[in-house]
């Protein structure tokens, strides 16, 4: 019954995304995060990591309006969309950071839905998930304004708490959240971090 319910829910959000014009059902995850935590405001500048095919960027773009700015980055290309700049690049590479810096200096919010290619070995997948979270945080530390916000997707496991505690040392508020749009069977959890305590230092690489 749990699997049946999970599949029905997945199908519901998939159909709803088609109906509402979103590129991915994951758009509703960000909508639910936004409803609870109010991370994104009108006129904000947003950096969207792991953005393809662009569902989160669409939601963010609706919120920030015409005076806001969205920069999305992914290994996969995303189709063009008004008001959004997409970069095809690897977030773990310095040249991708340089490319972002050519477009935007600072952002109000960094959102990351990055996920590893699932191998079926949970320990390996979980470790890769936290690695991507760590890279997203490194990126946030470069671009995020003081008192800015950060959200990333993680798989829970043995090194989750270390990453969570690292965030607590850099943000005033850090919470875990599982959106209703996530599958019941999924081990994914979203970490919401608010009010970045920016340390002003020069990034070298």
VEXVO-92812 format. One record per residue (C-alpha): residue in one letter; x, y, z. Coordinates in steps of 0.001 Angstrom, whole numbers, padded with zeros to 6 digits, always signed. Example, Ala and Ser with C-alpha at 12.3 -4.5 7.8 and 13.67 -1.06 7.14 Angstrom:
// VEXVO-92812
A+012300-004500+007800 S+013670-001060+007140 
This chain:
// VEXVO-92812
X+000000+000000+000000 X+002847+002355+000792 X+004387+001803-002639 X+000990+002246-004286 X+000441+005507-002414 X+003932+006708-003303 X+003418+005995-007001 X+000003+007676-007012 X+001480+010749-005346 X+004355+010831-007817 X+001877+010568-010670 X-000234+013360-009132 X+002674+015812-008979 X+003835+014787-012451 X+000385+015499-013894 X+000095+018709-011901 X+003462+019892-013239 X+002264+019290-016795 X-000963+021150-016055 X+000773+024114-014402 X+003526+024373-017000 X+006448+023334-014786 X+009318+021392-016301 X+009550+018920-013410 X+007448+017629-010546 X+010266+018738-008216 X+008923+022289-008631 X+006388+021449-005916 X+009148+020549-003478 X+010519+024078-003718 X+007006+025518-003515 X+006433+023595-000275 X+009839+024634+001103 X+009076+028249+000224 X+005631+028115+001839 X+007076+026908+005133 X+010359+028850+005298 X+009928+031935+003054 X+013471+031731+001704 X+012951+033699-001509 X+011642+037264-001756 X+010680+039584-004573 X+013689+041110-006387 X+016093+038491-004964 X+019089+037128-006861 X+019092+033313-006837 X+021713+030682-007681 X+020117+027325-008538 X+022522+024357-008458 X+021573+021109-010169 X+018854+023036-011957 X+018024+020853-014981 X+015442+020686-016425 X+014576+023973-014701 X+011599+023383-012409 X+013132+025066-009356 X+014360+027975-011485 X+010806+028459-012768 X+009377+028629-009248 X+012127+030978-008072 X+011631+033187-011122 X+007919+033533-010376 X+008726+034749-006866 X+011541+037199-007606 X+009763+038896-010499 X+011231+040963-013308 X+013745+042797-011088 X+015145+039578-009648 X+017737+037324-011261 X+018073+033551-011564 X+021272+031754-012549 X+020895+027989-012934 X+023779+025515-013231 X+023754+021844-014186 X+025817+019220-015998 X+022842+018867-018334 X+021640+021652-020567 X+018309+023339-019836 X+016097+024869-022503 X+016118+028660-022549 X+013597+030502-020429 X+012852+034203-020121 X+014409+035795-017052 X+016753+032877-016306 X+020405+032373-017243 X+021358+028698-017539 X+024958+027499-017405 X+025932+023991-018557 X+028799+023120-016229 X+030179+020993-013411 X+029663+022586-009989 X+032732+020807-008652 X+035020+022588-011147 X+036628+025997-010670 X+035935+027086-014235 X+032205+026775-013555 X+032596+029040-010514 X+034441+031511-012737 X+031616+031392-015274 X+029058+032172-012566 X+031212+035060-011331 X+031161+036534-014824 X+027374+036781-014536 X+026679+037538-010887 X+028666+038702-007840 X+026359+038018-004919 X+023055+036240-004400 X+020361+036304-001730 X+019643+032572-001841 X+021464+029450-003037 X+019169+026515-003777 X+020517+023059-004584 X+018595+020018-005748 X+021799+018273-006823 X+021752+014499-006561 X+024308+011827-007482 X+023651+009246-010164 X+022102+006440-008136 X+024292+003329-008120 X+022120+001151-005889 X+024836+001057-003217 X+023254+003270-000566 X+026435+003983+001400 X+028179+005108-001767 X+025200+007146-002948 X+024834+008763+000456 X+028516+009711+000582 X+028265+011219-002908 X+025160+013127-001849 X+026976+014733+001084 X+029935+015514-001182 X+027600+017422-003511 X+026062+019190-000503 X+029552+020203+000600 X+030325+021579-002857 X+027016+023465-002825 X+027946+024945+000548 X+031397+025951-000727 X+029667+027700-003605 X+027240+029385-001217 X+030152+030686+000843 X+031512+032377-002280 X+028291+033948-003565 X+025876+034247-000655 X+025259+037656+000918 X+025430+038082+004666 X+022098+036909+006144 X+021320+035052+002917 X+019690+031627+002800 X+020667+028164+001568 X+018787+024943+000851 X+020189+021620-000324 X+019019+018059-000814 X+020838+015345+001122 X+020555+011622+001751 X+020619+010741+005426 X+023435+008522+006656 X+026585+008341+008735 X+028164+011641+007643 X+024910+013618+007476 X+025197+014948+011031 X+028721+016269+010471 X+027516+018278+007488 X+024421+019438+009368 X+026561+020643+012288 X+028908+022441+009890 X+025915+024366+008572 X+024885+025232+012131 X+028245+026925+012628 X+027642+029144+009572 X+023910+029908+009669 X+021678+031116+012509 X+018852+028684+011740 X+019254+025169+010318 X+016314+022790+009881 X+015474+019495+008219 X+012388+019314+006034 X+010695+016625+003977 X+008281+018146+001435 X+005026+016312+000773 X+006040+016184-002887 X+008942+013858-001966 X+008225+010169-002314 X+007392+008391+000948 X+010031+005754+000186 X+012747+008337-000498 X+015613+008839+001949 X+016121+012385+000702 X+015822+015265+003135 X+016120+018982+002492 X+018307+021070+004757 X+017114+024634+005202 X+019739+027101+006432 X+018799+030725+007096 X+020793+033875+007921 X+024310+033197+006652 X+027081+034455+008939 X+029395+035588+006178 X+033125+035557+006803 X+034694+038063+004445 X+037704+036420+002885 X+039213+036188-000559 X+038483+033004-002500 X+041556+031517-004136 X+041704+028552-006454 
